[in-house]
Amino acid sequence: MTLFILHYHLRPGGVSRVILAEMAHYSQVIHNAVLISSEPADCEISTKIIPALDYAKQTFASEYEIFSQLMQAAQEFPRPWIWHIHNPTLGCHPLFTSCCQRLAEQKERLIYHIHDFAEDQRPKNLKHLFEHGRLRGNQLLYPVTDRMHYCVLTGRDRDILIAAGLPRYQVSVLPNPVQVQALPINDSLEPWVLYPTRAIDRKNIGEFLLLAALAPAGSHFAITRGPGESLHQKHYAEWVQFARDQSLPVKFALSETEPAIDLEHWIGQSTHLCSTSAHEGFGMAFLESIAWQRPLLGRAIPHIQADLAEAGIDHPYLYQALLSELFPEIDFPQLSIKDQQQVILSARTHPASVQVRLKNGRASASEWLSEVLQHRMSPLTTDQLHAFSPQRHGEMLRQLAEGLASAPESPCRYLDSNVIRKFFTA
């Protein structure tokens, strides 16, 4: 048996961190584990480089050429082959998505590992998918055979696929793994709040700036990464300029402006982590804050909180909504950038105009934040991360791969994509 791990690239990000953790485990428990990506990785397992897998390229090889390169790379290794494909339906590379469908139709053994849905707040990705390759005209996105298994990050995502026609036994909730690395507490007098994220629109950067505007004097706020080469650059540039114009205590793209300093340094510098993201497939900050023993403050995401609660995790410093007197009963992420900036300007002179909605009522956002920033010890312990350990994650994947190795052939059909789209647009 050979297990191929496929992803578009290994640039810094949540999916790449998951893949590197998986490869470390695979190298110990599976004799033949091979990474296939557009760039090399610093790991001990075999790697095959196919540059055309990278969706950042402006020109792609044809679907036929990409598929042929995948098959050629695989020929060096013994069958049965298990193709563990990360985010095959994301919409960044439609021709690769078509290649994955071809693998299913040719009765290959596949693990479709869905980290993010193109249908979830990514309309340009979805449009891109249906303009190229075999998806053009039929919009059939999610194949199913007896030699396939789907892995998703949350119970919500599992239930969506089941509703679309996937048998329950062919989908598993596979939470992202997190490695415990408790760091010494920073007990400096001034709060230092870090948002470890790529500054794209769904990360709700304006809300992070609003918290910075409401924080006690002397507080520091920082974001680790810019948006990269993406359509989010324009909005990101607007927020950077706005923060400068208003002298907000926010630093942007720490890992890019000072690339010689690694993430661990910035985590160690922080007193708190923050997540204001409005939409997440999983939300690593909710686990990494525990692994790094930093209090997490910011916005709760209901479907993620439900899964965390099942594991006994309840972050106490999260709010359900952020509301301003300027736009009564409209949650902050629903406002335009222009209106969000008006809220921030108003909050600087009238902090009481902004409230947080908590599980047990409402509170002044500035008073709530001032109190939260006084807590420097994480109220949660690393023992609570057992369900998210790399060992458990890797063992689940090993069992899935071994089950697929003996699975019989069957015809290929497709899930009802309309059910999935309707869930995210309802």
C-alpha positions in Angstrom: 0.0 0.0 0.0 1.2 3.5 -0.8 -0.4 6.6 0.7 -0.1 9.8 -1.4 -0.8 13.1 0.4 -1.8 15.8 -2.1 -2.0 19.5 -1.7 -1.6 22.5 -3.9 1.4 24.0 -2.0 3.0 24.1 1.4 3.1 27.8 2.0 2.5 28.9 5.6 -1.1 28.4 6.7 -3.5 26.2 8.6 -3.8 23.4 6.0 0.0 23.2 5.6 0.5 22.9 9.3 -2.0 20.0 9.3 -0.2 18.3 6.4 3.2 18.6 8.1 1.8 17.1 11.3 0.2 14.2 9.3 3.4 13.5 7.5 5.4 13.3 10.7 3.0 10.6 11.9 2.7 8.8 8.6 6.5 8.4 8.4 6.3 6.3 11.6 3.3 4.1 10.9 3.0 3.7 7.1 5.9 2.2 5.1 5.1 4.0 1.9 3.9 7.6 2.4 4.5 10.1 -0.3 3.9 13.9 -0.5 2.8 15.3 -3.8 2.8 19.1 -4.1 4.0 22.0 -6.2 7.0 22.6 -3.9 9.3 20.6 -1.6 8.8 20.1 2.1 11.2 19.9 5.0 10.2 16.4 6.0 11.5 12.8 6.1 9.1 11.2 3.7 9.3 10.9 -0.1 8.2 13.9 -2.0 7.1 14.3 -5.6 7.0 17.8 -7.1 4.4 18.7 -9.7 4.6 22.5 -10.2 1.2 22.6 -12.1 -0.6 21.8 -8.8 0.0 25.3 -7.6 -3.1 27.5 -8.1 -1.0 30.6 -7.7 0.4 30.1 -11.1 -1.1 32.3 -13.8 -1.0 29.6 -16.4 -1.8 25.9 -15.8 -1.0 22.7 -17.6 -4.0 21.1 -19.1 -6.2 18.7 -17.1 -4.8 15.8 -19.1 -1.2 16.9 -18.4 -1.8 17.3 -14.7 -3.5 13.9 -14.5 -0.7 12.2 -16.5 1.9 13.7 -14.2 0.0 12.3 -11.2 -0.1 8.9 -12.7 3.5 9.0 -13.7 4.6 9.9 -10.1 2.5 7.1 -8.7 3.9 4.4 -10.9 7.1 4.3 -8.9 5.3 3.0 -5.8 3.4 -0.3 -5.0 -0.4 -0.6 -5.2 -2.9 -0.3 -3.8 -2.7 3.5 -3.9 -4.6 5.7 -1.4 -4.9 9.3 -2.5 -5.3 11.6 0.5 -6.3 14.9 -1.1 -6.6 18.1 0.9 -9.3 20.6 -0.2 -9.9 19.1 -3.6 -13.2 21.1 -4.1 -12.0 24.5 -2.8 -12.3 26.2 -6.2 -8.7 27.5 -6.4 -7.7 25.1 -9.1 -10.6 23.7 -11.1 -8.4 21.5 -13.4 -7.0 19.7 -10.4 -10.5 19.2 -9.1 -11.3 17.6 -12.4 -8.3 15.3 -12.0 -9.5 14.2 -8.6 -12.9 13.4 -10.1 -11.1 11.3 -12.8 -9.4 9.4 -10.1 -12.7 8.6 -8.5 -14.3 7.5 -11.8 -11.3 5.3 -12.5 -12.0 3.5 -9.2 -8.9 4.8 -7.4 -9.0 4.9 -3.6 -9.6 8.4 -2.3 -9.8 10.3 1.0 -11.4 13.7 0.3 -10.2 15.9 3.2 -12.5 19.0 3.2 -11.0 21.8 5.2 -13.1 24.5 3.6 -16.1 24.6 1.3 -16.2 26.8 -1.8 -19.9 27.3 -1.1 -19.1 28.9 2.3 -18.6 32.6 1.6 -16.4 32.0 -1.5 -18.6 32.9 -4.4 -15.6 33.7 -6.7 -14.1 30.2 -6.0 -17.4 28.5 -6.8 -17.8 30.5 -10.0 -14.3 29.6 -11.0 -14.9 25.9 -10.5 -17.9 25.9 -12.8 -16.1 27.8 -15.6 -13.4 25.2 -16.3 -12.8 21.6 -16.9 -15.4 18.9 -16.6 -17.4 20.8 -14.0 -18.4 23.4 -16.7 -22.0 22.7 -17.6 -22.8 19.9 -15.1 -21.7 21.4 -11.7 -21.2 18.0 -10.2 -18.6 18.5 -7.5 -18.5 15.7 -4.9 -18.0 12.2 -6.2 -18.9 9.1 -4.2 -17.7 5.5 -4.7 -17.2 2.6 -2.3 -13.5 3.4 -2.5 -13.9 6.9 -1.2 -14.1 8.4 2.3 -14.7 12.0 3.2 -13.0 13.7 6.2 -14.4 17.0 7.5 -13.5 19.2 10.4 -16.8 19.6 12.2 -20.1 17.9 13.0 -21.9 20.6 11.0 -19.9 19.7 7.9 -20.5 16.0 8.3 -24.3 16.7 8.6 -24.2 18.8 5.4 -22.6 16.0 3.3 -25.0 13.4 4.8 -28.0 15.6 3.8 -26.5 15.8 0.3 -26.6 12.0 0.0 -23.3 10.8 1.4 -23.8 7.6 3.5 -22.9 8.2 7.2 -20.3 5.5 7.2 -18.4 7.3 4.4 -17.7 10.5 6.3 -15.7 11.1 9.5 -15.2 14.2 11.6 -11.4 14.6 11.7 -10.5 17.6 13.8 -7.2 19.4 13.0 -4.4 18.2 15.2 -2.7 20.5 17.6 0.7 20.0 19.3 1.0 21.2 22.9 3.7 23.8 23.3 2.9 25.7 26.5 5.0 28.9 26.5 6.0 31.0 29.5 3.4 33.6 30.5 4.2 37.2 29.5 3.5 39.1 32.7 4.3 42.6 31.3 2.0 45.4 32.4 1.0 46.3 28.9 -1.4 43.8 27.1 0.0 42.4 23.9 -2.8 40.9 21.8 -1.9 38.7 18.8 -4.2 37.6 15.9 -2.3 34.6 14.3 -4.0 34.7 10.9 -3.8 35.7 7.3 -5.6 39.0 6.9 -8.3 38.1 4.5 -11.9 39.5 4.6 -13.6 36.7 6.5 -11.1 37.1 9.3 -13.0 40.3 10.0 -10.0 42.6 10.4 -12.0 45.7 11.0 -13.4 44.2 14.2 -9.8 43.5 15.4 -9.1 47.2 14.8 -12.2 48.1 16.8 -11.0 46.1 19.8 -7.6 47.9 19.5 -9.5 51.3 19.5 -11.4 50.2 22.7 -8.4 48.8 24.6 -6.8 50.5 27.5 -4.0 52.9 26.8 -0.6 51.2 26.3 -2.1 48.0 24.7 -0.5 46.5 21.7 -2.3 44.6 18.9 -0.7 42.7 16.0 -1.6 40.5 13.0 0.9 37.9 11.9 0.3 37.8 8.1 -1.0 39.9 5.3 -3.5 38.4 2.7 -0.8 37.3 0.3 -1.4 37.7 -3.5 -5.2 37.6 -3.4 -8.3 39.6 -4.1 -8.2 40.6 -0.4 -5.3 43.0 -1.0 -7.5 46.0 -1.7 -9.5 45.8 1.6 -6.3 45.0 3.5 -4.6 48.1 2.2 -7.6 50.2 3.2 -7.4 48.9 6.8 -3.6 49.4 7.0 -4.0 53.0 5.9 -7.0 53.6 8.2 -5.1 52.3 11.2 -2.1 54.6 10.4 -4.4 57.6 9.9 -6.1 57.0 13.2 -2.9 56.0 15.1 -4.4 52.7 16.2 -2.0 50.5 18.2 -1.9 47.8 15.5 1.0 46.2 13.7 0.4 44.3 10.5 2.1 41.3 8.9 4.7 40.7 11.6 6.0 37.5 10.0 6.5 39.3 6.7 8.0 42.6 8.0 10.4 40.6 10.3 10.7 37.2 8.5 13.8 36.2 10.5 11.7 35.9 13.6 9.5 32.8 13.9 5.9 32.5 15.0 6.9 31.1 18.4 8.7 34.3 19.2 5.5 36.3 18.6 3.4 33.9 20.6 5.9 34.2 23.4 5.7 38.0 23.2 1.9 37.9 23.4 -0.2 38.1 26.6 -3.4 37.1 24.7 -4.5 35.6 21.4 -7.5 37.0 19.5 -9.9 35.7 16.8 -12.5 38.0 15.3 -13.2 35.7 12.4 -16.8 35.7 11.2 -16.6 32.4 9.3 -14.3 29.4 9.9 -14.2 25.9 8.8 -12.4 25.0 12.0 -10.6 27.8 13.7 -7.2 26.7 14.9 -6.9 29.6 17.3 -9.5 28.0 19.5 -7.1 25.1 20.1 -3.7 26.8 19.7 -4.6 29.3 22.4 -4.9 26.3 24.8 -1.8 24.6 23.4 0.2 27.8 23.9 -1.5 28.7 27.2 -2.7 32.1 26.1 -6.2 33.4 27.0 -8.3 33.7 23.8 -10.6 36.7 23.3 -12.9 37.6 20.5 -15.8 36.3 18.5 -17.5 32.9 19.1 -18.5 30.8 16.1 -21.6 28.7 17.0 -20.9 25.5 15.1 -17.3 25.4 16.3 -18.3 26.1 19.9 -20.7 23.2 19.7 -17.9 20.8 18.7 -15.5 22.2 21.3 -18.2 21.8 24.0 -18.4 18.1 23.2 -14.7 17.9 24.0 -15.2 19.8 27.3 -13.8 23.1 26.0 -15.5 26.4 26.7 -13.6 29.6 26.1 -14.9 32.2 28.6 -13.7 35.3 26.9 -15.7 35.2 23.7 -18.7 37.3 22.6 -21.6 36.3 20.4 -21.9 39.7 18.6 -20.5 43.2 18.6 -23.0 46.0 18.3 -22.9 49.8 17.9 -25.4 52.5 18.7 -24.8 53.9 15.2 -26.3 50.7 13.6 -28.7 49.2 16.2 -28.9 45.4 16.2 -26.6 45.0 13.2 -23.7 42.8 14.1 -20.3 44.4 13.1 -19.3 42.0 10.3 -22.5 42.7 8.5 -21.6 46.4 8.0 -19.7 47.8 5.0 -16.1 48.8 5.5 -17.1 52.4 5.4 -19.7 51.9 8.1 -17.2 49.8 10.2 -14.8 52.6 10.0 -17.5 55.0 11.3 -18.1 52.7 14.2 -14.4 52.7 15.1 -14.2 56.5 14.9 -17.2 56.8 17.1 -15.9 54.3 19.6 -12.7 56.3 20.1 -14.6 59.3 21.4 -17.6 57.4 22.9 -16.5 53.9 24.0 -19.9 53.3 25.6 -21.5 53.3 22.1 -20.2 49.8 21.5 -21.5 46.7 23.3 -20.7 43.0 23.2 -23.4 40.4 23.4 -22.4 37.6 25.7 -24.0 34.3 26.6 -25.5 35.9 29.7 -26.5 39.3 28.4 -24.8 42.5 27.2 -21.9 44.6 28.4 -19.9 47.6 27.4 -17.3 46.4 25.0 -14.6 48.6 26.5 -15.3 47.5 30.0 -15.5 43.9 29.0 -12.2 44.2 27.1 -10.5 46.0 30.0 -11.4 43.2 32.4 -10.4 40.4 30.0 -7.0 41.9 29.3 -6.2 41.6 33.1 -6.4 37.8 32.9 -2.9 36.5 31.8 -3.3 32.8 32.6 -5.3 30.6 30.2 -8.4 29.2 32.1 -8.1 26.0 30.1 -5.6 23.3 30.4 -3.6 21.3 27.8 -5.1 18.1 29.1 -8.3 19.2 27.4 -6.7 18.8 24.0 -6.6 15.0 24.0 -9.3 14.7 21.3 -7.1 16.9 19.0 -3.7 15.2 19.5 -1.6 14.4 16.4 -1.5 10.8 17.5 -5.3 10.4 17.5 -5.5 12.2 14.2 -2.9 10.1 12.5 -4.3 6.8 13.9 -7.8 7.7 12.5 -6.3 8.3 9.0 -4.2 5.1 9.2 -7.4 3.1 9.9 -9.2 4.8 7.0 -6.4 4.1 4.6 -6.2 0.4 5.5 -10.0 0.1 5.1 -9.9 1.6 1.7 -7.0 -0.7 0.6 -9.4 -3.6 0.7 -12.6 -1.8 -0.5 -14.3 -3.2 -3.6 -14.9 -1.3 -6.9 -18.2 0.4 -7.5 -19.8 2.9 -9.9 -19.1 6.6 -9.3 -22.0 8.9 -8.5 -22.2 12.5 -7.2 -23.7 14.2 -4.2 -26.5 16.8 -4.7 -24.5 20.0 -4.8 -27.6 22.1 -4.6 -28.2 20.8 -1.0 -24.7 22.0 0.0 -25.1 25.4 -1.7 -28.5 26.0 -0.1 -27.2 25.3 3.3 -24.6 28.0 3.0 -26.9 30.5 1.4 -29.9 29.9 3.7 
